[in-house]
Amino acid sequence: MVLADGDDASGLAVMLAELLADNLRDFPVRAEVARRARGDLVLTASDREISVTLSFRPGEVVVSNGATERAPALRGPWLEMAKLCSGQESPVVALARRHLQLVPGARMTVVPAGGFVLSVPASFYGDNSQRRQVAVGGGIAAVVLVLLIRRRRRRRAR
């Protein structure tokens, strides 16, 4: 995990970098998903117009200030982004509850991967209701990923 802007990184970038570093260190499955993911995912605090881009590259995730053009984005109020960055709410659950909005872009397959890598397992909090939410969210992410892969294969077959 690389924080591209160093001391000039926004608070949102620093929070995301810390969450990613913890998740990649503590959860091997999330580290493997991050290692295989490719593309950019933008997270935007819409009420403050602060954006951060997560760039999934071979062997690293780069967190940088600003939005990469044409990348898919998760948008929502600062408070919802703070919940996401602290692991209090998974991106998939936040989307399902309409706390966040998904803005489509190029390489949409990075969205479920990024959501999974950013999420914290419910067992971390010891809360059964959150465990159910994460399980449902994980199921939704898996379905979205399968649908995106099928769509890509159909396009290539044409």
C-alpha positions in Angstrom: 0.0 0.0 0.0 1.4 3.4 -1.1 0.2 6.8 0.0 1.1 8.8 -3.1 0.8 12.3 -1.7 2.7 11.7 1.5 2.4 14.6 3.9 0.1 16.4 1.4 -2.5 13.6 1.5 -6.0 14.6 2.5 -7.6 13.3 5.7 -9.7 11.0 3.6 -6.7 9.6 1.8 -4.9 9.0 5.1 -7.9 7.2 6.6 -8.3 5.0 3.5 -4.6 4.2 3.5 -4.6 3.2 7.1 -7.7 1.0 6.7 -6.1 -0.7 3.6 -2.8 -1.2 5.3 -4.6 -2.9 8.3 -6.8 -5.0 6.1 -4.0 -6.1 3.8 -1.8 -7.0 6.8 -4.5 -8.7 8.9 -6.7 -10.5 6.3 -4.9 -12.6 3.8 -7.9 -13.1 1.5 -8.4 -9.4 1.2 -4.7 -9.0 0.4 -5.0 -11.7 -2.3 -8.0 -9.9 -3.9 -6.1 -6.6 -3.8 -3.1 -8.3 -5.5 -5.3 -9.6 -8.3 -7.5 -6.5 -8.8 -6.7 -4.0 -11.6 -8.0 -0.5 -12.1 -9.0 2.7 -10.3 -11.8 3.3 -7.8 -12.6 6.8 -6.7 -14.2 7.6 -3.4 -15.7 11.1 -3.0 -17.1 12.9 0.0 -19.8 14.7 -2.1 -20.7 17.3 0.5 -17.1 18.5 0.6 -16.0 17.6 -2.9 -13.0 15.7 -1.7 -11.9 12.7 -3.8 -9.4 10.0 -3.4 -8.4 7.4 -6.0 -7.4 3.8 -5.1 -5.3 2.4 -7.9 -5.0 -1.4 -7.8 -1.8 -2.3 -9.6 0.3 -5.4 -9.7 1.7 -5.9 -6.2 0.4 -2.6 -4.7 -2.5 -0.3 -4.0 -1.8 3.4 -4.5 -3.9 5.9 -2.6 -3.8 9.4 -4.1 -5.7 12.7 -3.8 -8.2 13.6 -6.5 -10.3 11.6 -8.9 -9.1 9.7 -11.8 -11.1 10.5 -14.9 -13.5 7.7 -16.2 -13.0 5.6 -13.1 -16.0 4.2 -11.2 -16.8 6.1 -8.1 -18.4 5.7 -4.7 -20.0 9.0 -3.7 -21.6 10.0 -0.4 -21.5 12.5 2.5 -18.3 12.9 4.5 -19.8 11.1 7.5 -20.6 8.0 5.4 -17.1 8.1 3.9 -15.7 8.2 7.5 -17.8 5.2 8.4 -16.4 3.4 5.4 -12.8 4.4 6.1 -13.0 3.3 9.7 -14.5 -0.1 8.8 -17.8 0.6 10.5 -19.8 0.0 7.3 -18.8 -2.0 4.3 -19.1 -0.3 0.8 -21.6 -3.0 -0.3 -23.9 -2.4 2.7 -23.6 1.3 2.3 -24.6 1.0 -1.3 -27.5 -1.3 -0.5 -28.7 1.2 2.2 -28.3 4.0 -0.3 -25.8 5.8 2.0 -23.4 5.8 -1.0 -24.0 6.1 -4.7 -22.1 4.2 -7.4 -21.1 6.3 -10.4 -20.2 3.9 -13.3 -16.9 4.1 -15.1 -14.3 2.1 -16.9 -13.2 -1.3 -15.4 -16.2 -1.8 -13.2 -14.8 -5.1 -12.0 -12.6 -3.1 -9.6 -15.8 -2.0 -7.6 -16.6 -5.3 -5.9 -12.9 -6.0 -5.4 -12.3 -2.6 -3.8 -15.5 -3.0 -1.7 -14.3 -6.3 -0.4 -10.7 -5.1 0.3 -12.1 -2.1 2.2 -14.6 -4.0 4.3 -13.8 -5.3 7.8 -15.2 -8.8 8.7 -18.1 -8.6 11.1 -16.3 -10.9 13.5 -13.9 -8.0 14.1 -16.7 -6.2 15.9 -18.4 -9.3 17.3 -21.8 -8.2 16.2 -24.1 -10.9 14.6 -26.4 -8.3 12.9 -23.4 -6.8 11.2 -22.1 -10.3 10.3 -25.4 -10.9 8.4 -25.1 -7.5 6.6 -21.5 -8.3 5.5 -22.6 -11.8 4.4 -25.4 -10.3 2.3 -23.1 -7.6 1.0 -20.5 -10.2 0.1 -23.1 -12.2 -1.8 -24.2 -9.1 -3.7 -20.6 -8.2 -4.5 -20.0 -11.8 -5.8 -23.1 -11.6 -8.0 -22.1 -8.2 -9.4 -18.6 -9.6 -10.2 -20.0 -12.6 -12.0 -22.4 -10.5 -14.0 -19.6 -8.1 -15.0 -17.3 -11.0 -16.1 -20.1 -12.6 -18.1 -20.8 -9.2 -19.8 -17.1 -8.8 -20.6 -16.9 -12.3 -22.1 -20.0 -11.7 -24.2 -18.5 -8.5 -25.6 -15.3 -10.3 -26.5 -17.2 -13.1 -28.2 -18.8 -10.7 -30.6 
